[in-house]
């Protein structure tokens, strides 16, 4: 279970990135004011559809940083109820004070600060939550040049495999043969073994002979 406190006045639509990752075990507290009382339908549909425990609190009294106080009080209420970790979705650096205070007073508790729901999930500590691994992997960066070269290489291999298998009984197996070839291109023993495993001895040997020296 994860707890999200969303400073909607601060992050608005951008902060809702990742709302499709929410689930029934999550708690979401949306804190907003009259100046930001509307939400994109796609985000609201995702919130409701996730079946998370969703609570919306509208700022009643105007005042400087008034919504921040709402969020700080709600964070305290969550910890008092037994929460070990919660996330505050905001770009407001003032919430670092809440994070530091909780760290000082409750050594086993933790406040995550992030600008979006997705980024918050990536920072959470619950390693049993499969979402965390998936989101962290999705947020990893890759070299544009390396990714582009890999794409071009796969396209070249696909054209080669299509041509080799044209008018054979394997012409409908292009994608599977391509997957095995790209994975094991420079490891002929592994290429041979995986082709035999996937297509059987006779067909595997035939396919290996077709592509092994390409």
ZATOR-619938 format. One record per atom (N, C-alpha, C, O): residue in one letter; x, y, z. Coordinates in steps of 0.05 Angstrom, whole numbers, padded with zeros to 5 digits, always signed. Layout:
BEGIN
AXYZ ...
This chain:
BEGIN
X+00017-00024+00000 X+00000+00000+00000 X+00017+00025+00000 X+00038+00026+00014 X+00009+00045-00015 X+00023+00070-00016 X+00004+00093-00010 X-00020+00091-00017 X+00014+00114+00003 X-00003+00137+00009 X+00008+00161-00006 X+00032+00168-00005 X-00009+00174-00021 X-00002+00197-00037 X-00017+00222-00028 X-00042+00222-00028 X-00003+00243-00021 X-00015+00269-00015 X-00008+00288-00038 X+00015+00295-00042 X-00028+00296-00053 X-00024+00311-00078 X-00030+00340-00074 X-00053+00348-00068 X-00010+00357-00076 X-00013+00386-00075 X-00022+00395-00103 X-00006+00405-00119 X-00048+00392-00109 X-00058+00395-00136 X-00056+00424-00145 X-00053+00430-00169 X-00058+00443-00127 X-00055+00471-00134 X-00027+00476-00145 X-00023+00494-00162 X-00008+00461-00135 X+00020+00465-00143 X+00027+00450-00169 X+00040+00461-00187 X+00019+00424-00170 X+00028+00408-00193 X+00008+00406-00215 X+00015+00402-00238 X-00018+00409-00209 X-00039+00408-00229 X-00037+00382-00246 X-00029+00362-00235 X-00043+00384-00272 X-00044+00360-00289 X-00018+00345-00290 X-00017+00321-00291 X+00004+00361-00291 X+00031+00348-00294 X+00036+00329-00271 X+00049+00308-00275 X+00027+00335-00247 X+00033+00318-00224 X+00018+00292-00224 X+00025+00274-00209 X-00003+00290-00242 X-00019+00265-00243 X-00006+00244-00260 X-00018+00222-00263 X+00017+00250-00272 X+00030+00229-00288 X+00035+00204-00272 X+00047+00206-00250 X+00025+00182-00281 X+00028+00157-00267 X+00003+00149-00251 X+00003+00128-00238 X-00018+00165-00253 X-00043+00158-00238 X-00055+00131-00247 X-00070+00119-00233 X-00048+00123-00272 X-00058+00097-00282 X-00044+00073-00267 X-00053+00051-00270 X-00023+00079-00252 X-00009+00058-00237 X-00021+00053-00209 X-00013+00035-00195 X-00040+00070-00201 X-00052+00067-00175 X-00069+00041-00173 X-00079+00032-00194 X-00072+00031-00149 X-00088+00007-00145 X-00105+00008-00121 X-00104+00027-00106 X-00121-00013-00116 X-00140-00013-00093 X-00128-00010-00066 X-00141-00002-00047 X-00102-00017-00063 X-00089-00016-00037 X-00078+00012-00031 X-00069+00016-00008 X-00079+00030-00050 X-00067+00056-00046 X-00087+00076-00034 X-00112+00073-00037 X-00077+00096-00020 X-00093+00118-00009 X-00083+00143-00023 X-00059+00149-00025 X-00102+00158-00034 X-00096+00183-00047 X-00111+00206-00035 X-00136+00205-00033 X-00097+00227-00026 X-00109+00251-00015 X-00103+00274-00034 X-00080+00282-00037 X-00124+00284-00047 X-00121+00305-00066 X-00129+00331-00052 X-00152+00335-00044 X-00110+00349-00049 X-00115+00375-00035 X-00114+00397-00056 X-00094+00400-00070 X-00136+00412-00058 X-00139+00431-00080 X-00153+00456-00070 X-00164+00457-00048 X-00153+00476-00087 X-00167+00502-00080 X-00186+00509-00103 X-00187+00495-00123 X-00200+00531-00099 X-00220+00540-00120 X-00206+00547-00146 X-00218+00545-00167 X-00180+00554-00145 X-00166+00562-00169 X-00158+00538-00186 X-00149+00541-00209 X-00160+00514-00175 X-00153+00490-00190 X-00173+00468-00184 X-00166+00446-00175 X-00198+00474-00188 X-00220+00456-00180 X-00229+00437-00202 X-00248+00422-00199 X-00214+00437-00224 X-00221+00419-00246 X-00197+00401-00253 X-00174+00409-00250 X-00203+00376-00262 X-00182+00357-00269 X-00189+00344-00296 X-00212+00341-00302 X-00168+00338-00311 X-00173+00325-00336 X-00189+00299-00332 X-00185+00284-00313 X-00207+00294-00350 X-00224+00270-00348 X-00207+00245-00347 X-00214+00226-00333 X-00186+00244-00363 X-00169+00219-00364 X-00157+00213-00337 X-00155+00190-00329 X-00150+00234-00322 X-00138+00230-00296 X-00159+00223-00275 X-00154+00205-00259 X-00182+00236-00276 X-00203+00229-00257 X-00213+00201-00262 X-00218+00186-00244 X-00216+00193-00288 X-00225+00166-00294 X-00205+00146-00284 X-00212+00124-00274 X-00178+00152-00286 X-00158+00134-00276 X-00159+00131-00246 X-00156+00109-00235 X-00163+00153-00232 X-00165+00153-00203 X-00189+00135-00194 X-00186+00118-00177 X-00212+00140-00206 X-00236+00126-00198 X-00234+00096-00206 X-00241+00078-00191 X-00223+00092-00230 X-00221+00065-00241 X-00201+00048-00226 X-00203+00023-00225 X-00181+00061-00213 X-00161+00046-00197 X-00173+00033-00172 X-00161+00015-00160 X-00196+00044-00163 X-00209+00035-00139 X-00192+00041-00114 X-00195+00027-00093 X-00173+00060-00116 X-00158+00068-00093 X-00176+00082-00073 X-00198+00090-00080 X-00167+00084-00048 X-00182+00099-00028 X-00176+00129-00033 X-00155+00139-00025 X-00195+00142-00045 X-00191+00169-00055 X-00206+00189-00037 X-00230+00186-00032 X-00192+00210-00028 X-00203+00231-00012 X-00196+00258-00024 X-00173+00263-00030 X-00215+00275-00028 X-00211+00302-00038 X-00217+00323-00017 X-00239+00322-00005 X-00199+00341-00012 X-00202+00362+00008 X-00198+00389-00005 X-00176+00395-00015 X-00219+00405-00005 X-00217+00432-00017 X-00210+00453+00004 X-00221+00452+00026 X-00192+00471-00003 X-00184+00493+00015 X-00208+00511+00020 X-00220+00522+00001 X-00215+00514+00045 X-00238+00531+00053 X-00231+00560+00057 X-00246+00578+00049 X-00208+00565+00069 X-00199+00592+00075 X-00175+00600+00059 X-00156+00585+00058 X-00176+00623+00045 X-00153+00632+00030 X-00132+00642+00048 X-00137+00652+00070 X-00107+00639+00040 X-00085+00648+00056 X-00059+00638+00044 X-00058+00617+00031 X-00037+00653+00049 X-00011+00645+00039 X-00003+00617+00050 X-00002+00613+00074 X+00003+00599+00032 X+00012+00572+00039 X-00009+00557+00055 X-00002+00537+00068 X-00034+00565+00054 X-00055+00552+00070 X-00057+00522+00062 X-00061+00505+00080 X-00056+00516+00036 X-00059+00488+00028 X-00035+00471+00038 X-00038+00447+00043 X-00012+00483+00040 X+00012+00469+00051 X+00007+00459+00079 X+00015+00438+00087 X-00007+00476+00095 X-00014+00468+00122 X-00033+00445+00123 X-00031+00427+00140 X-00052+00445+00104 X-00071+00423+00102 X-00055+00397+00098 X-00060+00376+00111 X-00036+00398+00079 X-00020+00374+00072 X-00003+00365+00096 X-00001+00341+00101 X+00009+00384+00110 X+00026+00377+00133 X+00009+00364+00155 X+00018+00344+00167 X-00015+00374+00160 X-00032+00362+00180 X-00041+00335+00171 X-00042+00316+00188 X-00048+00331+00146 X-00056+00305+00136 X-00034+00285+00138 X-00038+00261+00144 X-00009+00294+00132 X+00014+00276+00135 X+00016+00267+00164 X+00021+00243+00169 X+00013+00285+00183 X+00015+00278+00211 X-00007+00258+00218 X-00002+00239+00234 X-00031+00262+00208 X-00053+00243+00214 X-00047+00215+00203 X-00053+00195+00216 X-00035+00214+00179 X-00028+00188+00168 X-00008+00173+00185 X-00010+00149+00189 X+00013+00188+00194 X+00033+00175+00211 X+00021+00167+00238 X+00028+00146+00249 X+00004+00183+00248 X-00009+00176+00273 X-00026+00151+00271 X-00030+00136+00290 X-00036+00147+00246 X-00053+00123+00241 X-00036+00098+00236 X-00046+00076+00232 X-00009+00102+00236 X+00008+00078+00232 X+00023+00077+00206 X+00037+00057+00202 X+00021+00097+00189 X+00036+00096+00164 X+00066+00096+00169 X+00076+00110+00187 X+00081+00081+00153 X+00110+00081+00155 X+00123+00099+00134 X+00145+00109+00137 X+00108+00103+00112 X+00118+00119+00090 X+00095+00132+00075 X+00073+00120+00072 X+00099+00156+00067 X+00079+00169+00049 X+00094+00187+00030 X+00117+00194+00034 X+00080+00195+00009 X+00092+00212-00012 X+00076+00238-00014 X+00052+00238-00012 X+00091+00260-00017 X+00078+00286-00022 X+00085+00294-00051 X+00108+00297-00058 X+00064+00297-00067 X+00068+00304-00095 X+00066+00334-00097 X+00044+00346-00096 X+00089+00347-00099 X+00090+00376-00100 X+00118+00385-00110 X+00137+00370-00106 X+00119+00408-00122 X+00146+00419-00129 X+00154+00440-00108 X+00175+00453-00112 X+00139+00443-00087 X+00145+00463-00066 X+00167+00452-00048 X+00163+00432-00034 X+00190+00466-00048 X+00212+00457-00032 X+00207+00459-00002 X+00222+00448+00015 X+00186+00473+00005 X+00179+00477+00034 X+00173+00450+00048 X+00176+00448+00072 X+00165+00430+00032 X+00158+00405+00044 X+00182+00389+00053 X+00180+00368+00066 X+00206+00399+00046 X+00230+00386+00057 X+00231+00388+00087 X+00242+00370+00100 X+00219+00409+00098 X+00218+00412+00127 X+00201+00389+00139 X+00208+00379+00161 X+00179+00382+00126 X+00162+00360+00136 X+00179+00334+00135 X+00178+00318+00154 X+00193+00330+00113 X+00209+00306+00109 X+00230+00304+00131 X+00234+00283+00143 X+00244+00326+00137 X+00265+00327+00157 X+00254+00322+00185 X+00266+00308+00201 X+00231+00335+00191 X+00219+00332+00217 X+00211+00303+00223 X+00215+00293+00244 X+00198+00291+00203 X+00190+00263+00206 X+00215+00245+00210 X+00214+00226+00226 X+00236+00251+00195 X+00260+00235+00198 X+00272+00237+00226 X+00282+00218+00237 X+00270+00261+00238 X+00281+00266+00264 X+00264+00253+00286 X+00274+00242+00306 X+00237+00254+00283 X+00219+00245+00304 X+00211+00216+00302 X+00205+00203+00322 X+00211+00206+00277 X+00202+00178+00273 X+00223+00164+00255 X+00220+00164+00230 X+00243+00152+00267 X+00266+00141+00252 X+00258+00119+00233 X+00272+00114+00213 X+00235+00106+00238 X+00226+00084+00221 X+00206+00094+00200 X+00195+00077+00185 X+00201+00120+00198 X+00182+00131+00179 X+00196+00148+00158 X+00219+00156+00162 X+00183+00151+00136 X+00196+00164+00114 X+00176+00180+00097 X+00154+00171+00092 X+00184+00204+00089 X+00168+00220+00070 X+00182+00222+00044 X+00206+00230+00043 X+00169+00214+00022 X+00180+00217-00005 X+00169+00242-00017 X+00145+00248-00016 X+00187+00258-00029 X+00179+00282-00043 X+00183+00279-00073 X+00205+00270-00081 X+00163+00285-00089 X+00165+00282-00118 X+00146+00300-00132 X+00126+00309-00120 X+00151+00305-00157 X+00134+00323-00173 X+00111+00309-00187 X+00092+00322-00196 X+00112+00282-00189 X+00091+00267-00201 X+00086+00241-00186 X+00103+00232-00171 X+00063+00229-00191 X+00058+00203-00178 X+00078+00182-00188 X+00088+00166-00172 X+00085+00183-00213 X+00104+00163-00224 X+00131+00166-00211 X+00143+00146-00204 X+00141+00190-00209 X+00167+00195-00196 X+00166+00187-00167 X+00186+00176-00157 X+00144+00191-00154 X+00141+00183-00126 X+00144+00153-00122 X+00157+00143-00104 X+00130+00138-00140 X+00132+00109-00139 X+00160+00099-00142 X+00169+00081-00128 X+00175+00112-00160 X+00203+00104-00164 X+00220+00108-00139 X+00241+00095-00136 X+00213+00127-00122 X+00228+00133-00098 X+00220+00117-00073 X+00233+00118-00053 X+00198+00103-00075 X+00188+00089-00051 X+00207+00066-00043 X+00222+00056-00059 X+00204+00058-00018 X+00223+00038-00007 X+00212+00009-00007 X+00228-00009-00001 X+00187+00005-00013 X+00175-00021-00011 X+00183-00038-00035 X+00170-00037-00056 X+00205-00053-00032 X+00215-00069-00054 X+00197-00092-00062 X+00201-00104-00083 X+00177-00098-00046 X+00158-00119-00053 X+00137-00109-00073 X+00122-00125-00085 X+00136-00083-00077 X+00117-00071-00096 X+00129-00072-00124 X+00148-00058-00130 X+00117-00089-00141 X+00128-00093-00168 X+00128-00067-00184 X+00144-00064-00202 X+00110-00049-00178 X+00109-00024-00193 X+00135-00009-00191 X+00143+00004-00210 X+00148-00010-00168 X+00172+00005-00163 X+00193-00003-00183 X+00206+00015-00195 X+00198-00029-00186 X+00218-00038-00205 X+00211-00030-00233 X+00229-00021-00248 X+00186-00034-00241 X+00178-00027-00268 X+00181+00002-00274 X+00190+00010-00296 X+00173+00019-00255 X+00175+00048-00259 X+00204+00057-00260 X+00212+00074-00277 X+00221+00046-00243 X+00249+00053-00243 X+00262+00046-00269 X+00278+00061-00280 X+00255+00023-00280 X+00266+00015-00306 X+00256+00033-00328 X+00272+00040-00346 X+00231+00041-00326 X+00220+00059-00347 X+00233+00086-00346 X+00235+00100-00367 X+00241+00095-00323 X+00253+00122-00320 X+00283+00122-00325 X+00295+00144-00325 X+00295+00099-00329 X+00323+00098-00335 X+00328+00112-00362 X+00312+00111-00380 X+00351+00125-00364 X+00358+00138-00389 X+00376+00120-00406 X+00391+00103-00396 X+00374+00125-00432 X+00390+00110-00451 X+00403+00129-00470 X+00393+00151-00476 X+00426+00122-00480 X+00440+00138-00501 X+00423+00138-00526 X+00415+00117-00536 X+00417+00162-00536 X+00401+00164-00561 X+00415+00150-00584 X+00403+00136-00599 X+00442+00154-00585 X+00457+00142-00607 X+00456+00112-00605 X+00453+00098-00626 X+00460+00101-00581 X+00460+00072-00578 X+00433+00060-00584 X+00431+00039-00597 X+00411+00074-00575 X+00384+00064-00581 X+00378+00065-00611 X+00366+00047-00622 X+00387+00086-00623 X+00382+00090-00652 X+00397+00068-00668 X+00387+00056-00687 X+00422+00064-00660 X+00438+00043-00674 X+00427+00015-00670 X+00427-00001-00689 X+00417+00010-00646 X+00404-00016-00641 X+00379-00020-00658 X+00374-00042-00668 X+00364+00002-00661 X+00339+00000-00677 X+00347-00005-00707 X+00334-00022-00720 X+00367+00009-00717 X+00376+00006-00745 X+00386-00023-00749 X+00381-00035-00770 X+00401-00033-00729 X+00411-00060-00731 X+00388-00081-00733 X+00389-00099-00749 X+00368-00077-00716 X+00346-00096-00716 X+00330-00094-00742 X+00321-00115-00753 X+00327-00070-00753 X+00314-00067-00779 X+00329-00082-00801 X+00317-00095-00818 X+00355-00080-00800 X+00372-00093-00820 X+00370-00124-00817 X+00367-00138-00837 X+00370-00133-00792 X+00367-00162-00788 X+00340-00172-00796 X+00337-00194-00807 X+00319-00156-00791 X+00292-00164-00799 X+00290-00167-00830 X+00279-00187-00840 X+00301-00149-00844 X+00301-00151-00874 X+00315-00176-00883 X+00307-00189-00901 X+00338-00182-00870 X+00353-00205-00877 X+00338-00231-00871 X+00338-00249-00888 X+00326-00233-00848 X+00310-00256-00840 X+00286-00260-00859 X+00281-00283-00867 X+00273-00239-00865 X+00250-00240-00883 X+00258-00252-00910 X+00245-00269-00921 X+00281-00243-00920 X+00290-00252-00946 X+00298-00281-00945 X+00293-00297-00963 X+00312-00289-00923 X+00321-00317-00920 X+00297-00337-00918 X+00299-00359-00927 X+00276-00328-00905 X+00254-00346-00899 X+00231-00344-00920 X+00211-00358-00919 X+00235-00326-00939 X+00215-00322-00960 X+00211-00349-00975 X+00230-00362-00983 X+00185-00356-00979 X+00178-00380-00994 X+00187-00406-00981 X+00189-00426-00994 X+00192-00405-00955 X+00198-00429-00940 X+00175-00434-00920 X+00157-00417-00917 X+00175-00457-00907 X+00154-00463-00888 X+00157-00446-00862 X+00140-00447-00845 X+00179-00430-00861 X+00183-00414-00837 X+00177-00384-00841 X+00184-00368-00824 X+00165-00377-00863 X+00162-00349-00869 X+00143-00334-00850 X+00143-00310-00848 X+00126-00350-00836 X+00109-00338-00815 X+00122-00336-00788 X+00110-00327-00769 X+00147-00346-00786 X+00162-00346-00761 X+00183-00325-00759 X+00202-00327-00743 X+00181-00305-00776 X+00202-00284-00778 X+00208-00272-00751 X+00231-00270-00743 X+00187-00263-00736 X+00192-00249-00711 X+00205-00266-00690 X+00223-00256-00675 X+00198-00291-00688 X+00210-00309-00669 X+00239-00315-00676 X+00257-00315-00659 X+00244-00321-00702 X+00271-00326-00711 X+00288-00301-00707 X+00312-00302-00699 X+00277-00277-00713 X+00291-00252-00709 X+00299-00248-00680 X+00322-00241-00674 X+00280-00253-00662 X+00286-00250-00633 X+00309-00268-00625 X+00327-00258-00611 X+00309-00293-00633 X+00330-00311-00626 X+00357-00303-00639 X+00378-00305-00626 X+00356-00294-00664 X+00380-00286-00678 X+00393-00262-00665 X+00417-00262-00660 X+00377-00241-00660 X+00388-00216-00648 X+00400-00222-00621 X+00421-00211-00613 X+00386-00238-00606 X+00395-00245-00578 X+00421-00260-00578 X+00438-00256-00561 X+00425-00278-00598 X+00448-00296-00597 X+00466-00294-00622 X+00481-00312-00629 X+00465-00271-00635 X+00480-00267-00660 X+00509-00275-00659 X+00520-00287-00677 X+00522-00267-00637 X+00551-00272-00635 X+00557-00296-00617 X+00580-00300-00608 X+00537-00313-00612 X+00540-00336-00594 X+00528-00360-00609 X+00505-00368-00603 X+00543-00372-00627 X+00531-00392-00644 X+00521-00417-00630 X+00501-00429-00637 X+00535-00424-00608 X+00525-00448-00593 X+00498-00442-00581 X+00480-00459-00582 X+00494-00418-00570 X+00469-00411-00558 X+00447-00407-00580 X+00424-00414-00576 X+00455-00397-00602 X+00437-00394-00625 X+00427-00421-00634 X+00403-00425-00638 X+00445-00440-00636 X+00438-00467-00645 X+00419-00480-00624 X+00398-00492-00632 X+00426-00478-00599 X+00410-00491-00578 X+00381-00479-00576 X+00362-00494-00574 X+00379-00452-00578 X+00353-00440-00575 X+00335-00446-00600 X+00311-00449-00597 X+00347-00447-00623 X+00331-00454-00647 X+00321-00482-00645 X+00297-00487-00652 X+00337-00501-00636 X+00328-00528-00632 X+00307-00530-00611 X+00287-00545-00614 X+00310-00515-00589 X+00290-00515-00568 X+00263-00504-00577 X+00242-00515-00570 X+00264-00483-00593 X+00240-00470-00602 X+00226-00485-00625 X+00202-00486-00626 X+00242-00496-00643 X+00230-00507-00668 X+00234-00537-00671 X+00224-00548-00691 X+00247-00550-00652 X+00251-00578-00655 X+00277-00584-00670 X+00289-00566-00682 X+00287-00608-00668 X+00313-00615-00678 X+00315-00610-00708 X+00334-00596-00717 X+00298-00621-00724 X+00300-00620-00753 X+00298-00591-00763 X+00315-00581-00778 X+00277-00577-00755 X+00272-00550-00764 X+00293-00531-00752 X+00302-00512-00765 X+00302-00536-00727 X+00322-00519-00715 X+00348-00521-00729 X+00361-00500-00733 X+00356-00545-00737 X+00381-00548-00752 X+00379-00534-00779 X+00398-00521-00788 X+00356-00536-00792 X+00353-00524-00818 X+00354-00493-00816 X+00367-00480-00832 X+00342-00482-00796 X+00342-00453-00792 X+00370-00444-00784 X+00379-00423-00793 X+00384-00460-00768 X+00411-00452-00760 X+00429-00451-00784 X+00445-00432-00786 X+00427-00470-00802 X+00444-00470-00826 X+00438-00446-00844 X+00455-00436-00858 X+00413-00437-00844 X+00405-00414-00860 X+00417-00387-00850 X+00424-00370-00865 X+00418-00385-00823 X+00425-00358-00812 X+00452-00357-00798 X+00460-00335-00791 X+00465-00379-00793 X+00489-00379-00775 X+00512-00362-00785 X+00526-00351-00769 X+00515-00359-00811 X+00538-00343-00821 X+00530-00315-00831 X+00545-00302-00845 X+00506-00307-00823 X+00497-00280-00832 X+00505-00258-00813 X+00498-00235-00817 
